[in-house]
Amino acid sequence: MKEREIAVRGFINEKFGSTYGKGLFHRAIYNGSVELRDPYTKYLIDLFEYGRWDRTASTPEQLAWSKKLIQSEIDKAPEALVSWIQHYDPITKSKNPVDGVCVYLPMSQELFISINDPQHAVSDEWTLQSRNCLKTGSNKPVFIATNVDLNQQLSAS
């Protein structure tokens, strides 16, 4: 069976360190998008330092992911950045959490993502090699991880 095509784009979080309430700070280092093809589905990620991410685990699925990552010693990788996964509906602009996790290791440029979202017919995981983008700036990703030729435009066309 052919692996489902995926493209993950990571952007610098321009709001990192700024406040959004008394004692509340934007802590995600990177924000990102995850796009799947056939059928087109989009997810969002917010990559946090491992310790900050781990403290947000609350659902049974999230606690299970936390335990899995500790067993695989991701917590010992000092540069590990981790995110929960949110499904994004471009029509309603709504975001809904789904079972899954994204782990990004900037030093080795490895990215692992697992999404279990039966509502949108997605139950898969990928291990990808990311590449830093040459042109950076506002609304331009700093890294991309994919298993498809992006010249073919991964979109809902």
Secondary structure, DSSP 8 states (H G I E B T S, - for coil): -----EEEEEEE-TTTT-EEETTEE---SEEEEEEETTTTEEEEEEEEEHHHHHTT--SHHHHHHHHHHHHTTGGG-TT-EEEEEEEEETTTTEEEEEEEEEEEETTTTEEEEEEEEGGGTEEEEEEEEEEE-SS-BTTB-SEEEESS-GGG--S--
